[in-house]
Amino acid sequence: MSDLNKEDELAGTEQPFVAHLVELRDRLIKAMIAVGVVAAALFLYPGPGALYDILAAPLVAHLPKGATLIATSVISPFLVPLKILLMSAFLIALPVVLYQVWAFVAPGLYSHEKKLMLPLVISSTLLFFLGVGFCYYFVFGQVFSFIQSFAPKSITAAPDIEAYLSFVLTMFIAFGLAFEVPIVVIVLARLGIVSIEKLKQFRSYFIVLAFIIAAVITPPDVVSQLALAVPMVLLYEVGIWAAQLFIKHTKAPEEGTAPADQSR
């Protein structure tokens, strides 16, 4: 009798699980197609080499006259631009990728959860791009200018392209994630893990923490450390303010009131 009950409990569960796997596969394929289409377009114009030139422009602008980047590996001139091409394609196609993630998860959320998730997905994407843009257009120029000002005249700088790519990726990820501070604050407050009052009390500790993180992640120069730590502190304050708005506008309805519109 117990075996029969177990069979009844498991009856009909295979198909929904398989259906979810199929949908997940379809979403992943669509995301990969989006990245592939953008990569193909970038390959045709402006091309992998031109993309690297764009990425290297902040450094080249501060190199001594006649100095260029070098490749210490035979295949670096091929692999490095190709890596940049794929990285650029993924970043440009990121809104489509995140939409596929959202479309897969959304049917399983309540309406008040959708009100929380969708703005967070959009704002986190914009903040990450903002962090990368801030790093490229402001931080790189200041850092390279500061470093070159300390270089002896007897030394001719000739950075390796692979080392430069590694440096750029590290900085992009560091600033992109640093600009996600408001999202982390909002999520912690909205889930009730930390109260708004506790976040305000933690403000002075976060300032110290921000400078420690900046000192560990960025190169050992004052410019890049300040450029990372100061925005983190400011964004922490923005996160506290935004968390109060999110808590106010994304509360779940009281039990027993209009349950019909809470369909999954």
C-alpha positions as a Markdown table, in Angstrom:
| # | Residue | x | y | z |
|---|---|---|---|---|
| 1 | Met | 0.0 | 0.0 | 0.0 |
| 2 | Ser | 2.9 | 2.3 | 0.9 |
| 3 | Asp | 4.5 | 1.6 | -2.5 |
| 4 | Leu | 1.3 | 2.6 | -4.2 |
| 5 | Asn | 1.2 | 5.9 | -2.3 |
| 6 | Lys | 4.7 | 6.6 | -3.3 |
| 7 | Glu | 3.9 | 6.0 | -7.0 |
| 8 | Asp | 0.9 | 8.3 | -6.7 |
| 9 | Glu | 3.0 | 11.0 | -5.1 |
| 10 | Leu | 5.5 | 10.9 | -8.0 |
| 11 | Ala | 3.0 | 10.5 | -10.7 |
| 12 | Gly | 3.0 | 13.3 | -13.2 |
| 13 | Thr | 6.2 | 15.0 | -11.9 |
| 14 | Glu | 8.5 | 13.8 | -14.7 |
| 15 | Gln | 6.9 | 15.9 | -17.5 |
| 16 | Pro | 7.0 | 19.3 | -15.7 |
| 17 | Phe | 10.7 | 18.7 | -14.8 |
| 18 | Val | 11.6 | 17.8 | -18.4 |
| 19 | Ala | 9.6 | 20.8 | -19.6 |
| 20 | His | 11.6 | 23.1 | -17.4 |
| 21 | Leu | 14.9 | 21.5 | -18.7 |
| 22 | Val | 13.7 | 22.0 | -22.3 |
| 23 | Glu | 12.8 | 25.7 | -21.6 |
| 24 | Leu | 16.2 | 26.2 | -19.8 |
| 25 | Arg | 17.9 | 24.7 | -22.9 |
| 26 | Asp | 16.0 | 27.0 | -25.2 |
| 27 | Arg | 16.8 | 30.1 | -23.1 |
| 28 | Leu | 20.5 | 29.2 | -23.1 |
| 29 | Ile | 20.5 | 28.7 | -26.8 |
| 30 | Lys | 18.8 | 32.0 | -27.4 |
| 31 | Ala | 21.4 | 33.7 | -25.2 |
| 32 | Met | 24.3 | 32.0 | -27.0 |
| 33 | Ile | 22.8 | 33.0 | -30.4 |
| 34 | Ala | 22.6 | 36.6 | -29.2 |
| 35 | Val | 26.2 | 36.6 | -28.2 |
| 36 | Gly | 27.2 | 34.8 | -31.4 |
| 37 | Val | 25.3 | 37.3 | -33.6 |
| 38 | Val | 27.0 | 40.3 | -31.8 |
| 39 | Ala | 30.4 | 38.6 | -32.1 |
| 40 | Ala | 29.9 | 38.0 | -35.8 |
| 41 | Ala | 28.9 | 41.7 | -36.3 |
| 42 | Leu | 31.9 | 42.9 | -34.3 |
| 43 | Phe | 34.2 | 40.6 | -36.3 |
| 44 | Leu | 33.1 | 42.3 | -39.5 |
| 45 | Tyr | 33.2 | 45.8 | -38.1 |
| 46 | Pro | 35.2 | 47.1 | -36.5 |
| 47 | Gly | 37.2 | 43.9 | -36.2 |
| 48 | Pro | 39.2 | 42.2 | -33.4 |
| 49 | Gly | 42.3 | 44.3 | -34.1 |
| 50 | Ala | 40.4 | 47.6 | -34.0 |
| 51 | Leu | 38.6 | 46.5 | -30.7 |
| 52 | Tyr | 42.0 | 46.0 | -29.1 |
| 53 | Asp | 43.2 | 49.4 | -30.3 |
| 54 | Ile | 40.1 | 50.9 | -28.7 |
| 55 | Leu | 40.8 | 49.1 | -25.4 |
| 56 | Ala | 44.5 | 50.0 | -25.5 |
| 57 | Ala | 43.8 | 53.7 | -26.3 |
| 58 | Pro | 44.0 | 55.0 | -22.7 |
| 59 | Leu | 47.4 | 53.4 | -22.2 |
| 60 | Val | 48.8 | 54.2 | -25.6 |
| 61 | Ala | 47.9 | 57.9 | -25.1 |
| 62 | His | 50.2 | 58.0 | -22.0 |
| 63 | Leu | 53.1 | 56.0 | -23.4 |
| 64 | Pro | 56.3 | 57.9 | -24.4 |
| 65 | Lys | 56.4 | 59.0 | -28.1 |
| 66 | Gly | 57.2 | 56.0 | -30.3 |
| 67 | Ala | 56.5 | 53.4 | -27.6 |
| 68 | Thr | 54.0 | 50.6 | -28.4 |
| 69 | Leu | 52.6 | 47.5 | -26.8 |
| 70 | Ile | 54.4 | 44.2 | -27.5 |
| 71 | Ala | 53.5 | 40.6 | -27.8 |
| 72 | Thr | 55.8 | 38.1 | -26.0 |
| 73 | Ser | 54.0 | 35.0 | -27.2 |
| 74 | Val | 53.7 | 33.9 | -30.9 |
| 75 | Ile | 50.0 | 33.5 | -30.8 |
| 76 | Ser | 49.2 | 36.5 | -28.6 |
| 77 | Pro | 48.4 | 38.8 | -31.6 |
| 78 | Phe | 45.7 | 36.4 | -32.6 |
| 79 | Leu | 44.3 | 35.2 | -29.2 |
| 80 | Val | 44.2 | 38.5 | -27.3 |
| 81 | Pro | 42.1 | 40.4 | -29.9 |
| 82 | Leu | 39.8 | 37.3 | -30.2 |
| 83 | Lys | 39.3 | 37.3 | -26.4 |
| 84 | Ile | 38.4 | 41.0 | -26.5 |
| 85 | Leu | 36.0 | 40.3 | -29.3 |
| 86 | Leu | 34.2 | 37.6 | -27.2 |
| 87 | Met | 34.2 | 39.8 | -24.1 |
| 88 | Ser | 32.8 | 42.7 | -26.0 |
| 89 | Ala | 30.1 | 40.6 | -27.6 |
| 90 | Phe | 29.0 | 39.2 | -24.2 |
| 91 | Leu | 28.8 | 42.7 | -22.7 |
| 92 | Ile | 26.8 | 44.1 | -25.6 |
| 93 | Ala | 24.5 | 41.1 | -25.6 |
| 94 | Leu | 24.2 | 41.1 | -21.8 |
| 95 | Pro | 20.7 | 42.7 | -21.8 |
| 96 | Val | 19.4 | 39.8 | -24.0 |
| 97 | Val | 21.1 | 37.2 | -21.8 |
| 98 | Leu | 19.6 | 38.7 | -18.7 |
| 99 | Tyr | 16.2 | 38.9 | -20.3 |
| 100 | Gln | 16.4 | 35.2 | -21.0 |
| 101 | Val | 17.2 | 34.6 | -17.4 |
| 102 | Trp | 14.3 | 36.8 | -16.3 |
| 103 | Ala | 11.9 | 35.1 | -18.8 |
| 104 | Phe | 12.9 | 31.7 | -17.3 |
| 105 | Val | 12.5 | 32.7 | -13.7 |
| 106 | Ala | 9.5 | 35.1 | -13.9 |
| 107 | Pro | 6.7 | 32.5 | -14.2 |
| 108 | Gly | 7.7 | 31.1 | -10.8 |
| 109 | Leu | 7.5 | 34.5 | -9.0 |
| 110 | Tyr | 4.6 | 36.2 | -7.2 |
| 111 | Ser | 3.6 | 39.6 | -8.5 |
| 112 | His | 5.3 | 41.4 | -5.5 |
| 113 | Glu | 8.5 | 39.4 | -6.2 |
| 114 | Lys | 8.4 | 40.5 | -9.8 |
| 115 | Lys | 8.2 | 44.1 | -8.7 |
| 116 | Leu | 11.4 | 43.5 | -6.8 |
| 117 | Met | 13.3 | 41.4 | -9.3 |
| 118 | Leu | 12.8 | 43.2 | -12.6 |
| 119 | Pro | 14.0 | 46.6 | -11.3 |
| 120 | Leu | 17.0 | 44.9 | -9.7 |
| 121 | Val | 18.0 | 43.1 | -12.9 |
| 122 | Ile | 17.8 | 46.2 | -15.0 |
| 123 | Ser | 19.5 | 48.5 | -12.4 |
| 124 | Ser | 22.3 | 46.0 | -11.7 |
| 125 | Thr | 23.0 | 45.7 | -15.5 |
| 126 | Leu | 23.1 | 49.5 | -15.8 |
| 127 | Leu | 25.3 | 49.9 | -12.7 |
| 128 | Phe | 27.8 | 47.3 | -14.0 |
| 129 | Phe | 28.1 | 49.1 | -17.4 |
| 130 | Leu | 28.4 | 52.4 | -15.5 |
| 131 | Gly | 31.3 | 51.0 | -13.4 |
| 132 | Val | 33.1 | 49.7 | -16.5 |
| 133 | Gly | 32.6 | 53.0 | -18.3 |
| 134 | Phe | 33.8 | 55.0 | -15.3 |
| 135 | Cys | 36.9 | 52.8 | -15.2 |
| 136 | Tyr | 37.7 | 53.1 | -18.9 |
| 137 | Tyr | 37.0 | 56.8 | -19.5 |
| 138 | Phe | 38.2 | 58.3 | -16.2 |
| 139 | Val | 40.3 | 55.9 | -14.1 |
| 140 | Phe | 42.5 | 54.5 | -16.8 |
| 141 | Gly | 43.7 | 57.9 | -17.9 |
| 142 | Gln | 44.4 | 59.1 | -14.4 |
| 143 | Val | 46.2 | 55.9 | -13.4 |
| 144 | Phe | 48.4 | 55.6 | -16.5 |
| 145 | Ser | 49.3 | 59.3 | -16.3 |
| 146 | Phe | 50.2 | 58.9 | -12.6 |
| 147 | Ile | 52.3 | 55.8 | -13.3 |
| 148 | Gln | 54.2 | 57.4 | -16.3 |
| 149 | Ser | 55.0 | 60.4 | -14.2 |
| 150 | Phe | 57.1 | 58.2 | -11.9 |
| 151 | Ala | 58.8 | 56.3 | -14.7 |
| 152 | Pro | 62.5 | 57.1 | -15.0 |
| 153 | Lys | 63.5 | 58.7 | -18.4 |
| 154 | Ser | 66.0 | 55.9 | -18.9 |
| 155 | Ile | 63.2 | 53.3 | -19.1 |
| 156 | Thr | 61.0 | 52.9 | -22.2 |
| 157 | Ala | 57.7 | 51.4 | -21.4 |
| 158 | Ala | 56.6 | 48.5 | -23.7 |
| 159 | Pro | 53.7 | 46.7 | -21.9 |
| 160 | Asp | 52.8 | 43.2 | -23.0 |
| 161 | Ile | 49.3 | 42.9 | -24.6 |
| 162 | Glu | 48.4 | 39.8 | -22.6 |
| 163 | Ala | 49.4 | 41.5 | -19.3 |
| 164 | Tyr | 47.4 | 44.6 | -20.3 |
| 165 | Leu | 44.3 | 42.5 | -21.1 |
| 166 | Ser | 44.6 | 40.8 | -17.7 |
| 167 | Phe | 44.9 | 44.2 | -16.0 |
| 168 | Val | 41.9 | 45.6 | -17.9 |
| 169 | Leu | 39.7 | 42.7 | -17.1 |
| 170 | Thr | 40.6 | 42.8 | -13.5 |
| 171 | Met | 39.8 | 46.5 | -13.3 |
| 172 | Phe | 36.6 | 46.2 | -15.3 |
| 173 | Ile | 35.3 | 43.4 | -13.0 |
| 174 | Ala | 36.4 | 45.3 | -9.9 |
| 175 | Phe | 34.7 | 48.5 | -10.8 |
| 176 | Gly | 31.7 | 46.7 | -12.3 |
| 177 | Leu | 31.1 | 44.8 | -9.1 |
| 178 | Ala | 31.9 | 47.8 | -6.9 |
| 179 | Phe | 29.1 | 49.7 | -8.6 |
| 180 | Glu | 26.7 | 46.9 | -7.5 |
| 181 | Val | 27.0 | 48.0 | -3.9 |
| 182 | Pro | 23.5 | 49.6 | -3.9 |
| 183 | Ile | 22.0 | 46.3 | -5.2 |
| 184 | Val | 23.6 | 44.3 | -2.4 |
| 185 | Val | 22.3 | 46.8 | 0.2 |
| 186 | Ile | 18.8 | 46.7 | -1.2 |
| 187 | Val | 18.7 | 42.9 | -1.3 |
| 188 | Leu | 20.0 | 42.6 | 2.3 |
| 189 | Ala | 17.5 | 45.1 | 3.6 |
| 190 | Arg | 14.5 | 43.8 | 1.5 |
| 191 | Leu | 15.1 | 40.2 | 2.6 |
| 192 | Gly | 15.2 | 41.4 | 6.2 |
| 193 | Ile | 18.8 | 40.1 | 6.8 |
| 194 | Val | 19.9 | 43.6 | 7.9 |
| 195 | Ser | 17.7 | 46.5 | 9.0 |
| 196 | Ile | 18.0 | 50.0 | 7.6 |
| 197 | Glu | 19.2 | 51.2 | 11.0 |
| 198 | Lys | 21.9 | 48.6 | 11.1 |
| 199 | Leu | 23.1 | 49.7 | 7.7 |
| 200 | Lys | 23.3 | 53.3 | 8.8 |
| 201 | Gln | 25.2 | 52.2 | 11.9 |
| 202 | Phe | 27.6 | 50.2 | 9.7 |
| 203 | Arg | 28.4 | 53.3 | 7.6 |
| 204 | Ser | 31.7 | 54.1 | 9.3 |
| 205 | Tyr | 32.9 | 50.5 | 9.1 |
| 206 | Phe | 32.0 | 50.3 | 5.4 |
| 207 | Ile | 34.2 | 53.4 | 4.7 |
| 208 | Val | 37.2 | 51.5 | 6.1 |
| 209 | Leu | 36.2 | 48.3 | 4.3 |
| 210 | Ala | 35.9 | 50.2 | 1.0 |
| 211 | Phe | 39.4 | 51.5 | 1.3 |
| 212 | Ile | 40.7 | 48.1 | 2.3 |
| 213 | Ile | 39.0 | 46.4 | -0.8 |
| 214 | Ala | 40.4 | 49.2 | -3.0 |
| 215 | Ala | 43.9 | 48.7 | -1.7 |
| 216 | Val | 43.8 | 45.0 | -2.3 |
| 217 | Ile | 42.2 | 45.0 | -5.8 |
| 218 | Thr | 43.6 | 48.0 | -7.5 |
| 219 | Pro | 47.2 | 48.7 | -8.4 |
| 220 | Pro | 49.4 | 50.2 | -5.6 |
| 221 | Asp | 48.7 | 53.8 | -6.5 |
| 222 | Val | 46.6 | 56.4 | -4.7 |
| 223 | Val | 44.6 | 57.5 | -7.8 |
| 224 | Ser | 43.0 | 54.1 | -8.5 |
| 225 | Gln | 42.4 | 53.3 | -4.9 |
| 226 | Leu | 40.5 | 56.6 | -4.3 |
| 227 | Ala | 38.7 | 56.1 | -7.6 |
| 228 | Leu | 37.3 | 52.8 | -6.4 |
| 229 | Ala | 36.8 | 53.5 | -2.7 |
| 230 | Val | 35.0 | 56.9 | -3.0 |
| 231 | Pro | 32.3 | 55.7 | -5.4 |
| 232 | Met | 31.7 | 52.6 | -3.2 |
| 233 | Val | 31.1 | 54.9 | -0.2 |
| 234 | Leu | 28.8 | 57.1 | -2.1 |
| 235 | Leu | 26.9 | 54.2 | -3.7 |
| 236 | Tyr | 26.5 | 52.7 | -0.2 |
| 237 | Glu | 24.5 | 55.8 | 0.8 |
| 238 | Val | 22.5 | 55.5 | -2.4 |
| 239 | Gly | 21.8 | 51.9 | -1.6 |
| 240 | Ile | 20.4 | 52.8 | 1.9 |
| 241 | Trp | 18.1 | 55.4 | 0.4 |
| 242 | Ala | 17.0 | 53.1 | -2.4 |
| 243 | Ala | 16.4 | 50.2 | 0.0 |
| 244 | Gln | 13.9 | 52.3 | 1.9 |
| 245 | Leu | 11.9 | 52.9 | -1.3 |
| 246 | Phe | 12.1 | 49.2 | -2.4 |
| 247 | Ile | 10.9 | 48.0 | 1.0 |
| 248 | Lys | 8.0 | 50.5 | 0.8 |
| 249 | His | 6.9 | 49.6 | -2.8 |
| 250 | Thr | 7.6 | 45.8 | -2.9 |
| 251 | Lys | 5.9 | 44.6 | 0.2 |
| 252 | Ala | 3.9 | 41.4 | -0.1 |
| 253 | Pro | 0.1 | 41.9 | 0.2 |
| 254 | Glu | -1.4 | 41.0 | 3.6 |
| 255 | Glu | -2.7 | 37.5 | 4.0 |
| 256 | Gly | -6.3 | 37.1 | 3.0 |
| 257 | Thr | -6.4 | 40.2 | 0.8 |
| 258 | Ala | -6.7 | 39.7 | -3.0 |
| 259 | Pro | -5.0 | 36.3 | -3.2 |
| 260 | Ala | -6.3 | 35.8 | -6.7 |
| 261 | Asp | -3.7 | 38.1 | -8.4 |
| 262 | Gln | -0.8 | 36.3 | -6.7 |
| 263 | Ser | -0.7 | 33.6 | -9.3 |
| 264 | Arg | 2.7 | 32.1 | -10.2 |
